Amino acid sequence: MYKVAILGYRVQGKSHHAPAFAKHPDCKIVAVCDMVEERARDGADTYRVPFYLDADEMLDKEKIDIVDVPTSEKYRFELVMNCLRRGKHVFTEKPLAGELRDPNVRPEHVAKARAMVDEWQKHDVAFGVCFGLHGDPNVRWAKQVIRNCEYGDLSTVLARCAVGSWNHLIDLCRFLAGDVDEVSAYANEGWRSRVAAVKFANGAVGTLVACADLALQYQIKWIARRGEVQIDDIGGTAWARSSSSYEYKVFNGQGSIEQGGYPALFTHHIAEFVDSIKEHRPFDADGWAGLRHMEIDAAISESILTGRPVKVDRYMPEKGRTIFSP
């Protein structure tokens, strides 16, 4: 049984992370910590555990295996680093570092994410990042179709989202299409809308678009030489078709979000994280995924600010190996 501490009991911790950990049969929440006493007491009362206002006090007093850190990006770095140094498994939100209420990753933030990865690599622990759309059955199905190589090599990715899903869109493009080498990006006033042309390491190209006025949360189309795969929003449908026969495979009904709505994404995603620890295998939204997301988004921000194409500077100590690599 893994003993879990919740370090940060605001919206994400209270509504998404803590309930998901509590549902896992191999997890037990043993403590809740928040700098605001009312929130800390709320979490402690919910799970009938001690509450703390200071992270070090909680980590010193309690026997903890996993620390969930759904705090805001301003406080994330110090808390995550503290937990990793203590040899705890860590699950946290994205981006890994940034400024309070600033949705855009800046180049100066990336160094902190790299420091987190460096610290993580020193310890035999898991480091997970909450890219919850990995928990969407449609995304899992699309990934499997792509892995089967039925449609051949990727040529183009077309992706769009509401501004609030920008972090997810960048992660999904990398998850389904691979690492990004270069970006050229533009934004309108206030960055209410932005568009990035991207060149993937495998030679494919694509566009990522975010718009504050877009109703759907996201849509992504993966186009290969012999067919294409598309995911239409959270809880929508996913489909694939061959360019030779034009026959569709549609994944819906059972493929849409499980009953319970949006929180079901976190239930599956966090369960996968815990199971990866138990089975000592890679987690597909680990610290490397969190770092790569920041490197891509920082390059996009730099391109918008400078008006020039920007190479994505991928940090590659030991060529990106994790503790689970053979």
C-alpha positions as CSV (number, residue, x, y, z in Angstrom):
1,M,0.0,0.0,0.0
2,Y,1.4,3.4,-1.1
3,K,1.1,6.2,1.5
4,V,0.2,9.4,-0.4
5,A,0.4,13.0,0.9
6,I,-1.4,15.8,-0.9
7,L,0.7,18.9,-0.9
8,G,-1.6,21.7,-2.1
9,Y,-5.4,21.4,-1.6
10,R,-6.7,24.0,-4.0
11,V,-9.0,23.2,-7.0
12,Q,-6.8,20.6,-8.7
13,G,-5.8,18.9,-5.5
14,K,-9.3,18.8,-4.0
15,S,-11.3,18.0,-7.1
16,H,-9.0,15.9,-9.3
17,H,-5.8,14.6,-7.7
18,A,-6.8,13.6,-4.2
19,P,-10.0,11.7,-5.3
20,A,-8.1,9.8,-8.0
21,F,-5.4,8.7,-5.5
22,A,-8.1,7.8,-3.0
23,K,-9.8,5.5,-5.5
24,H,-6.7,3.5,-6.3
25,P,-6.8,0.2,-4.4
26,D,-3.0,0.4,-3.7
27,C,-3.1,3.9,-2.3
28,K,-4.0,5.5,1.0
29,I,-4.0,9.3,1.6
30,V,-2.2,9.8,5.0
31,A,-1.8,13.6,5.2
32,V,-2.9,16.9,3.6
33,C,-0.8,20.1,3.5
34,D,-1.7,23.6,2.4
35,M,-0.4,27.0,3.3
36,V,-4.0,28.1,4.0
37,E,-5.3,26.5,7.1
38,E,-8.9,26.4,6.0
39,R,-8.0,24.4,2.9
40,A,-5.6,22.1,4.8
41,R,-8.4,21.3,7.4
42,D,-10.9,20.7,4.6
43,G,-8.7,18.0,3.1
44,A,-7.8,16.5,6.4
45,D,-11.5,16.3,7.3
46,T,-12.4,14.7,4.0
47,Y,-9.8,11.9,4.3
48,R,-9.7,11.8,8.1
49,V,-5.9,12.4,8.2
50,P,-3.6,14.9,9.9
51,F,-3.3,18.4,8.3
52,Y,-0.1,20.5,8.0
53,L,0.6,24.1,7.0
54,D,4.3,23.4,6.4
55,A,5.6,20.8,3.9
56,D,8.8,20.0,5.8
57,E,7.0,19.3,9.0
58,M,4.7,16.9,7.1
59,L,7.5,15.2,5.3
60,D,9.5,14.9,8.6
61,K,6.6,13.4,10.7
62,E,4.7,11.2,8.2
63,K,5.8,8.0,6.5
64,I,5.1,8.9,2.8
65,D,5.8,7.1,-0.4
66,I,4.1,9.4,-3.0
67,V,3.7,13.2,-2.7
68,D,1.1,14.8,-5.0
69,V,2.0,18.4,-5.7
70,P,-0.9,20.2,-7.5
71,T,0.3,23.6,-6.4
72,S,0.5,26.7,-8.7
73,E,3.6,26.9,-10.9
74,K,5.1,29.7,-8.8
75,Y,5.6,27.3,-5.9
76,R,6.0,24.1,-7.8
77,F,9.8,24.1,-8.2
78,E,10.9,24.3,-4.6
79,L,8.3,21.8,-3.4
80,V,9.0,19.2,-6.1
81,M,12.7,19.5,-5.6
82,N,12.3,19.1,-1.8
83,C,10.3,15.9,-2.3
84,L,12.7,14.5,-4.9
85,R,15.7,15.1,-2.6
86,R,13.9,13.2,0.1
87,G,13.5,10.2,-2.3
88,K,9.8,10.4,-2.7
89,H,7.8,9.5,-5.8
90,V,6.3,12.8,-7.1
91,F,3.2,13.6,-9.2
92,T,2.7,17.2,-10.1
93,E,1.0,19.6,-12.5
94,K,2.2,21.4,-15.6
95,P,4.0,23.5,-16.5
96,L,6.8,22.4,-14.2
97,A,7.8,26.0,-13.5
98,G,6.5,29.5,-14.3
99,E,5.0,32.6,-12.8
100,L,1.7,32.9,-11.0
101,R,-1.2,33.2,-13.4
102,D,1.1,33.5,-16.4
103,P,-0.1,30.8,-18.9
104,N,2.9,31.2,-21.1
105,V,6.2,29.3,-20.6
106,R,9.2,31.7,-20.9
107,P,12.7,30.6,-21.9
108,E,14.0,31.6,-18.4
109,H,11.7,29.0,-16.8
110,V,13.2,26.0,-18.6
111,A,16.3,25.9,-16.4
112,K,14.1,25.0,-13.4
113,A,12.5,22.1,-15.2
114,R,15.9,20.8,-16.2
115,A,17.0,21.0,-12.6
116,M,14.0,18.9,-11.6
117,V,14.9,16.3,-14.1
118,D,18.5,16.3,-12.9
119,E,17.4,15.8,-9.3
120,W,14.9,13.1,-10.3
121,Q,17.7,11.1,-12.1
122,K,19.7,10.9,-8.8
123,H,17.0,8.8,-7.1
124,D,15.2,5.6,-7.8
125,V,11.7,7.2,-7.8
126,A,9.0,8.0,-10.3
127,F,8.3,11.6,-11.4
128,G,4.9,12.1,-13.1
129,V,3.3,15.1,-14.7
130,C,-0.4,15.6,-14.9
131,F,-1.1,15.6,-18.7
132,G,-4.6,14.3,-18.0
133,L,-5.6,13.8,-21.6
134,H,-3.4,10.8,-21.7
135,G,-6.2,9.3,-19.6
136,D,-8.8,9.9,-22.4
137,P,-9.8,6.6,-24.0
138,N,-9.8,8.3,-27.4
139,V,-6.2,9.4,-27.0
140,R,-5.1,5.9,-25.9
141,W,-6.9,4.4,-28.9
142,A,-5.4,6.8,-31.3
143,K,-1.9,6.1,-29.9
144,Q,-2.4,2.4,-30.4
145,V,-3.5,2.9,-34.0
146,I,-0.4,5.0,-34.7
147,R,1.9,2.5,-33.0
148,N,0.5,-0.3,-35.2
149,C,2.1,1.6,-38.2
150,E,-0.9,0.7,-40.4
151,Y,-0.8,4.1,-42.1
152,G,2.9,4.5,-42.5
153,D,5.2,7.5,-41.7
154,L,3.8,10.7,-40.4
155,S,3.7,13.7,-42.7
156,T,1.6,16.4,-41.1
157,V,-0.1,17.3,-37.8
158,L,-3.0,19.7,-37.6
159,A,-4.0,20.7,-34.1
160,R,-6.2,23.4,-32.5
161,C,-7.5,24.1,-29.0
162,A,-9.0,26.7,-26.6
163,V,-6.3,28.7,-24.9
164,G,-6.8,26.9,-21.7
165,S,-5.8,23.6,-23.3
166,W,-2.6,24.9,-24.9
167,N,-0.3,22.9,-22.5
168,H,-2.2,19.8,-23.3
169,L,-2.1,20.4,-27.1
170,I,1.7,20.7,-27.1
171,D,2.0,17.6,-25.0
172,L,-0.4,15.6,-27.2
173,C,1.4,16.6,-30.4
174,R,4.6,15.4,-29.0
175,F,3.0,12.2,-27.6
176,L,1.4,11.3,-30.9
177,A,4.0,12.7,-33.3
178,G,7.4,12.8,-31.6
179,D,9.9,15.5,-30.6
180,V,9.9,19.0,-32.1
181,D,13.1,20.5,-33.6
182,E,12.0,24.0,-34.6
183,V,9.0,26.4,-34.3
184,S,7.9,29.6,-36.0
185,A,5.0,31.3,-34.1
186,Y,2.8,34.4,-34.1
187,A,0.2,35.8,-31.7
188,N,-2.3,38.6,-31.7
189,E,-2.7,41.3,-29.1
190,G,-2.8,39.8,-25.6
191,W,-1.9,36.4,-27.1
192,R,-5.6,35.7,-27.2
193,S,-4.9,33.6,-30.3
194,R,-1.5,32.1,-31.3
195,V,-0.3,29.8,-34.1
196,A,2.9,27.8,-34.3
197,A,4.3,26.1,-37.3
198,V,6.4,23.2,-36.1
199,K,9.0,20.9,-37.6
200,F,9.2,17.5,-36.0
201,A,12.5,15.6,-35.5
202,N,11.2,12.8,-37.8
203,G,10.8,15.3,-40.7
204,A,7.0,15.9,-40.4
205,V,5.5,19.3,-40.1
206,G,2.5,20.7,-38.4
207,T,0.5,23.6,-37.0
208,L,-0.7,24.2,-33.5
209,V,-3.4,26.8,-33.0
210,A,-4.9,28.2,-29.8
211,C,-7.8,30.6,-29.7
212,A,-9.6,32.2,-26.8
213,D,-12.8,32.2,-28.8
214,L,-12.8,28.5,-29.7
215,A,-15.6,26.5,-28.1
216,L,-14.0,23.0,-28.3
217,Q,-11.2,22.2,-25.9
218,Y,-9.0,20.5,-28.6
219,Q,-8.9,18.7,-31.9
220,I,-5.8,16.9,-33.4
221,K,-5.3,15.3,-36.7
222,W,-2.3,13.0,-37.4
223,I,-1.8,12.6,-41.2
224,A,0.4,9.8,-42.6
225,R,1.2,8.6,-46.0
226,R,-1.5,5.9,-46.1
227,G,-4.2,7.3,-43.8
228,E,-5.0,9.7,-40.9
229,V,-6.2,9.6,-37.3
230,Q,-8.3,12.3,-35.6
231,I,-9.5,13.0,-32.1
232,D,-12.4,15.4,-31.7
233,D,-12.4,16.9,-28.3
234,I,-12.6,15.5,-24.8
235,G,-15.3,12.9,-24.7
236,G,-16.0,13.2,-28.4
237,T,-15.0,10.6,-31.0
238,A,-11.8,9.4,-32.4
239,W,-11.5,8.0,-35.9
240,A,-9.1,6.7,-38.5
241,R,-9.3,6.2,-42.2
242,S,-7.2,4.7,-44.9
243,S,-6.4,7.0,-47.8
244,S,-6.7,4.1,-50.2
245,S,-10.1,2.7,-49.2
246,Y,-11.6,5.7,-47.4
247,E,-13.1,3.3,-44.9
248,Y,-13.5,4.8,-41.4
249,K,-12.8,3.2,-38.0
250,V,-14.7,5.2,-35.4
251,F,-14.1,4.9,-31.7
252,N,-17.0,6.3,-29.7
253,G,-19.7,5.1,-27.3
254,Q,-17.4,3.0,-25.2
255,G,-14.6,5.2,-26.4
256,S,-15.9,8.4,-25.0
257,I,-15.1,9.5,-21.5
258,E,-16.2,7.0,-18.9
259,Q,-19.2,7.9,-16.8
260,G,-18.2,10.5,-14.3
261,G,-17.1,13.0,-16.9
262,Y,-13.8,15.0,-16.8
263,P,-12.6,13.7,-13.4
264,A,-12.5,10.2,-15.0
265,L,-9.4,11.3,-17.0
266,F,-7.5,11.9,-13.8
267,T,-8.7,8.6,-12.3
268,H,-7.2,6.7,-15.2
269,H,-4.1,8.9,-15.6
270,I,-3.1,8.8,-11.9
271,A,-3.9,5.0,-11.7
272,E,-1.5,4.5,-14.6
273,F,1.2,6.5,-12.7
274,V,0.7,4.4,-9.5
275,D,0.7,1.2,-11.6
276,S,3.9,2.2,-13.3
277,I,5.6,2.5,-9.9
278,K,4.2,-0.9,-8.8
279,E,5.3,-2.6,-12.0
280,H,8.6,-0.7,-12.3
281,R,7.9,0.5,-15.9
282,P,7.9,3.8,-17.7
283,F,5.1,6.3,-17.3
284,D,4.4,8.1,-20.6
285,A,3.8,11.5,-18.9
286,D,7.0,11.5,-16.8
287,G,9.5,14.3,-16.0
288,W,10.9,14.1,-19.5
289,A,7.5,14.8,-20.9
290,G,7.1,17.8,-18.6
291,L,10.5,19.1,-19.6
292,R,9.9,18.6,-23.4
293,H,6.6,20.4,-23.1
294,M,8.3,23.4,-21.5
295,E,11.1,23.5,-24.1
296,I,8.6,23.5,-26.9
297,D,6.4,26.2,-25.4
298,A,9.4,28.3,-24.4
299,A,10.6,28.2,-28.0
300,I,7.1,29.2,-29.2
301,S,7.1,32.2,-26.8
302,E,10.5,33.2,-27.9
303,S,9.5,33.0,-31.6
304,I,6.4,35.2,-30.9
305,L,8.5,37.8,-29.0
306,T,11.3,37.9,-31.6
307,G,9.4,37.3,-34.8
308,R,12.0,34.7,-35.8
309,P,12.1,30.8,-36.1
310,V,13.5,29.2,-33.0
311,K,15.3,25.9,-32.6
312,V,13.9,23.8,-29.7
313,D,16.9,23.2,-27.4
314,R,16.3,19.7,-26.0
315,Y,18.2,18.9,-22.9
316,M,19.6,15.4,-23.4
317,P,21.8,14.2,-20.5
318,E,22.5,10.5,-21.1
319,K,20.4,10.9,-24.3
320,G,17.1,11.2,-22.4
321,R,17.3,7.9,-20.5
322,T,15.2,7.5,-17.4
323,I,15.7,5.3,-14.4
324,F,13.4,2.7,-16.0
325,S,15.5,2.4,-19.2
326,P,17.4,-0.9,-19.7
